[in-house]
Amino acid sequence: MRLGLGGSRGPKATTQVRRFRPRTAEAADVSAFDGARRSITSGQSAVLALTLFAVGVGLATETAATWRWLHVIFFTGFSLVILLRLAAVLLPRRRRPWTPLPDEALPRYTILAPLYQEAGVIEELVAALDRIDYPRDRLQALIVLEADDWDTRAAFEQLTPPPFIQLLIAPPGRPRTKPRACNIALEQATGEFLVIYDAEDHPEPLQLREAAARFAAGEARLACLQAPLRVYPRSAFLPRQFGLEYAVQFEVILPALARLGLPFPLGGTSNHFRVETLRAVGGWDAFNVTEDADLGFRLARAGATLGMLETPTWEPPPKSFFVWLPQRTRWIKGFGQTIGVHTRRPFAAGFRALASLFVTVGVAVTSAVLHAPVMAWVAAKLAVAAAGWRPPAIGAPDAALLLCGWVVALLAMMVGAARAGLPLRQRDLALAPLYWPLLSVAAMHALWQLAKRPYHWDKTPHEAQTRRAAA
């Protein structure tokens, strides 16, 4: 089937290219739900204004008492977060065996791979998809490109992909985001189940078989299974810290939340969905730059549950600060959008879901903002004390809270690395406090973008690499 793009510019279309119905662009651009496209509501504005007014009046009239109350609120909140993270560390991981379904019982599966400017890695992606162990007559892979991404399309057309891998061209439209491309592809999906993979992903070959088996054995409300994301080991400081951060998230925090039956922010890749449920909730929010985090809580509002897989997906870490920064900026900005969306009707999915939203997405944003200022405050206190100026000491409760928070964070890194099979050196733990303040740099950038460019998608560049054997 040939695709007309209104001109002869660019490479010639091939039989691997699929055509869209004209209504697809409109369907992808207009969300079917109250998402990130809508600005802050009048109710949210009123709550925020009243809170700021009360704090301002308190600081102006009862300064000492107001600071004490603010201190109690933050101290209590972070104490609860530390206790919950400690519980996640101590909660034994429950590895559940799974029995593969016979080939004739396997459901039809769709793979989505939305790409933009990925000519350098598309060959590796096609090879990774071809390694997946699943009957080819029950597999559909849709690689989605933007209409003007001629380089990636040309690189694809130099390959000889298996017939189950097809190229789809997204019609021009706004916003130009990954979730919009996913919504376009969702219209064309023929599978009963669907998984998202990014350009740099190397899923383990049995991942789809495990997901199919767990969906078949699970309850009907089970709408999504998240595969653990693991980062190839690297020797440099930032890639190693990034890999340990992933290990904490996908090997410690998310499995604990899933075991407790709580919703959680999905990772941006390797999410396995029931297509019927995904369509019922309106697909992805095209205006949310962390559409994965939003969708996890939106599924909970629909009464669906989430789970975790054992079979991982491997990917390379960002190799430098200037690759890491825009990616992390987008994550924090999207977390802010997600909080805004899900606090419009905060109890729509119940108190437990709201609590999970705050201890995952909310804490991620708050801690990113506070890491550098708090560590600078502690460093200044210690430096001035060492100079003999005898400033007011850090209170024992505050010092204990900071120490406990750091210890629990390091314990989570140790447990996560062990579960992911990643090598962990003592200096990785010692250097972790130098990584955390970098999150504040990304947070400041994210807050600026949230105000000025809320739907801008920071692109993460990827380079081809030789796939390393998973541990």
Secondary structure, 3 states (H helix, E strand, C coil): CCCCCCCCCCCCCCCCEECCCCHHHHHHHCCCCCCCCCCCCHHHHHHHHHHHHHHHHHHHHCHHHHHHHHHHHHHHHHHHHHHHHHHHHHCCCCCCCCCCCCHHHCCCEEEEEECCCCCCCHHHHHHHHHCCCCCHHHEEEEEEEECCCHHHHHHHHCCCCCCCEEEEEECCCCCCCHHHHHHHHHHHCCCCEEEECCCCCEECCCHHHHHHHHHHHCCCCEEEEECCEEECCCCCHHHHHHHHHHHHHHHHHHHHHHHCCCCCCCCCCCEEEEHHHHHHCCCCCCCCCCHHHHHHHHHHHCCCEEEECCCCEEECCCCCHHHHHHHHHHHHHHHHHHHHHHCCCCCCCCHHHHHHHHHHHHHHHHHHHHHHHHHHHHHHHHHHHHCCCCCCCCCHHHHHHHHHHHHHHHHHHHHHHHHHCCCCCHHHHHHHHHHHHHHHHHHHHHHHHHHHCCCCCCCCCCCCCCCCCCC
